[in-house]
């Protein structure tokens, strides 16, 4: 149906008066003032959502623009859904939300996941959905993911706590009331305690506190073990509800603490939670919450109506998701089935064998596993400097001990305050716990760095480095980031990207008032110094480094611009932060944090012996540097930074290019040359902008002068599908001071104006010399996933285990797999009996294993095929190696001799079937 023109009528006002719950409290607006737009169904939807006139008008204009684009038939078939999306966009942009998100979903009869997907499809021209709407949708999606994960965990946990069919004295209705009360209490507690509602770990710890409260209120006949015994122990020994009169006050208080924590101890043990952390949440957040809603810990079961009414106030003020509907399995809150389906592997070959599918971890279980792994790393660490560190401190010309301890104490107060502001006022102690974990990691990594520097440089005095404030602040911030990232877990099972929350990087930089460029210097050394970090954590730190190189280091006020300026002033305008001639050289370096924080460290002509006193990282070191070297030195940190930026830039360009211009391979070196030229010579274009913005503009500019039809819309569409991208990158680009617009406007008004002459050269007969392609190294942060050959010449390879978990109560638990409990194999066939593994063990344990092959029931022995998996000249089957100087005839003769020996051994083994005892 074609869009209708606006018209004014009194029908809408009358309908609004009938549907408004508070129509009696105020007179309705005059009939002539109601603006009615669109057809009757659109008007009815707006009326149901109580949308304002401005929202109606903007929503209808958005719908008209969508209907006018190519392929608008899909929107016409889903008119009601499209209207709902348009109304949502208008209401968010105009800050006139007269409805909750759940009310909108119910009005258009779609689920959360369907709505988000449809909203993504609607943004055809990349200008329908603003960054403000993107931000709102992102917040809603995070909250939904956390709520969904917690509700699934709540269901499974209640199944482990409560009997499915309690005794006759306990009605099924009572069990239902307990579960409903418990979930609503948790929702209310979560909304009141946590300002940052997408924190999965604290939310789950709070859920355990709520469960503990209701378990102690439950009749023992409803409970399973071990909860039944825990509740019975509380009742017998004396709890807050039934203290023994014969005990004095101190005895009662002591026993009450012991017995009251019995249930929470069981819950923490069953869910692999840190007991101290949960107790902290219980006493600092949950108990004050109970008091705030007028429910004492010793009182009976709270009324559902009272709790629901209080939650209503919270839900209506937030205007988001009514999570009570999870209890009713409401269709609007159902997850996307396609993304939540469990994937099973490997495929079962033998139907008679037991098949154990490797189920994906739940978000809560994965979060608990991450925390456990961190705790294992820090078990032996302390929150004070070790004796080894003290020795290093004492060896310094200026002992840094006092400044280090004061710095750690100072940032603890800062961190607690900022954490409480972000998460919730009652969560300061939780922040303190996490900070203390980070301090232990900070000292542990510092010691490891100093040990490696001592070996590398053969020096013991690290006074300059250990008295460098920026080095310590960066190292401590990196340790805190590792801990924070461990606790901040993505709640979406379908989303494989890292979680983005209020506490995500670069939040820590603001807390520590630290420049991103300074933080970058410590990341690689931190990873190398702590090999126990999980693969996921290494990837997270690598992603932090990428964020810095993409945009954070290019923000105004960054020391990067001063370093570039100094580099050009020292060597002249023709100097480059990193010469292009080094691009095709292997990306290898032995620079450490000490080099980067004290760079430029030493003269190129002077052999390094340690962090030199000539380091220019501090003002008092500058005269020494000038006196020792006549020629100013290049900054090690700047040179290495540019190398990494060029590498990252080319990798991202190559990925985008392969999706858009694979049919024009000749354009890739041209685009890269323009891209690299901009970063090198027009680096001011990067100020307060993003690396990918320059990349997309370079691609568009080259295609334009080469007459290749590639529109910005197509570039942006492909860019959105790349990993770790944000729509704000192309929707909100700095044009000039405090003025932002789309990337198309940036290209026309800024990029093209600055580089027009250079871009036009690519269309001439004398184009610019192509920039060399950066050498592609293997990331220093990745584990080797390639199979490794077992020594002793056997044809056996091993590869890292992907998921070292075993099943326990429906989910996987970490670090519990042992050779005696479970192992996984995949060697081309299914192993159903143990004798085959015994044969493998014999081959691994016996150096002559390659000559002791098990007898197979065959008519004649078959010679083994030669497998060339490793190096030329090595027979994988028998382990024989040939020297390079051997002739072909000698090599062939050796192979034939080896094969004949194996065949003789096989014949001998064939006879072992009848004379095994004689053989022994």
Secondary structure as UniProt FT lines:
FT   STRAND          7..8
FT   HELIX           11..19
FT   TURN            21..25
FT   HELIX           31..33
FT   STRAND          35..36
FT   HELIX           40..48
FT   TURN            49..50
FT   HELIX           53..68
FT   TURN            70..72
FT   HELIX           73..77
FT   HELIX           79..94
FT   HELIX           101..108
FT   HELIX           112..122
FT   HELIX           131..161
FT   TURN            168..169
FT   HELIX           172..193
FT   TURN            197..198
FT   HELIX           200..217
FT   HELIX           220..222
FT   TURN            225..226
FT   HELIX           227..237
FT   TURN            245..246
FT   HELIX           249..260
FT   HELIX           262..270
FT   TURN            271..272
FT   HELIX           275..281
FT   HELIX           282..286
FT   HELIX           287..292
FT   TURN            293..294
FT   TURN            297..298
FT   HELIX           304..318
FT   HELIX           323..328
FT   HELIX           331..333
FT   HELIX           337..340
FT   TURN            351..352
FT   HELIX           363..378
FT   TURN            379..380
FT   HELIX           387..394
FT   HELIX           401..423
FT   HELIX           425..427
FT   HELIX           428..457
FT   HELIX           463..466
FT   HELIX           469..487
FT   TURN            502..503
FT   TURN            505..506
FT   HELIX           507..512
FT   HELIX           516..529
FT   TURN            531..532
FT   HELIX           535..550
FT   HELIX           552..554
FT   TURN            556..557
FT   HELIX           559..571
FT   TURN            573..574
FT   HELIX           580..582
FT   TURN            583..584
FT   HELIX           593..597
FT   TURN            604..605
FT   TURN            613..614
FT   HELIX           619..621
FT   HELIX           622..628
FT   HELIX           636..660
FT   TURN            662..663
FT   HELIX           665..667
FT   HELIX           668..681
FT   HELIX           683..686
FT   TURN            687..688
FT   HELIX           691..705
FT   TURN            706..707
FT   HELIX           712..720
FT   TURN            723..724
FT   HELIX           728..731
FT   STRAND          733..736
FT   TURN            737..738
FT   STRAND          739..741
FT   HELIX           743..746
FT   HELIX           747..751
FT   HELIX           752..761
FT   TURN            762..763
FT   TURN            780..781
FT   STRAND          788..789
FT   STRAND          797..798
FT   STRAND          805..808
FT   TURN            809..810
FT   STRAND          811..814
FT   TURN            819..821
FT   HELIX           835..845
FT   TURN            847..848
FT   HELIX           849..851
FT   TURN            872..873
FT   TURN            876..878
FT   TURN            884..885
FT   HELIX           888..910
FT   HELIX           911..913
FT   HELIX           916..919
//
